């Protein structure tokens, strides 16, 4: 059985890069939109604005890195950071 570590995930992402690009764009955009929806459901305040800025900036940063043709390692880490931050925003706003 294959081990599930960040190093093995990064190697797989780099090996099958062109297969993962459309899949991760869809995944990241869907999770980011859910995070934005949960943040906006709280109402409008300074904290909501900061949370929404973080959410949108991370999603746009990953998509921009892919479109700019940046390093595959950088794209992988931007994806991981974006997914973790957006999932945390969803959990924080729902609790």
JOMO-V852303 format. One line per field, one symbol per residue. ss: DSSP state (H for helix, E for strand, L for the rest). A space follows every 10 residues. Layout:
# JOMO-V852303
ss = ???
This chain:
# JOMO-V852303
ss = LLLLLHHHHH HHHHHLHHHH HHHHHHHHHH HHHHHHHHHH HLLLLHHHHH HHHHHHHHHH HHHHHHHHLL LHHHHHHHHH HHHHHHHHHH HHHHL
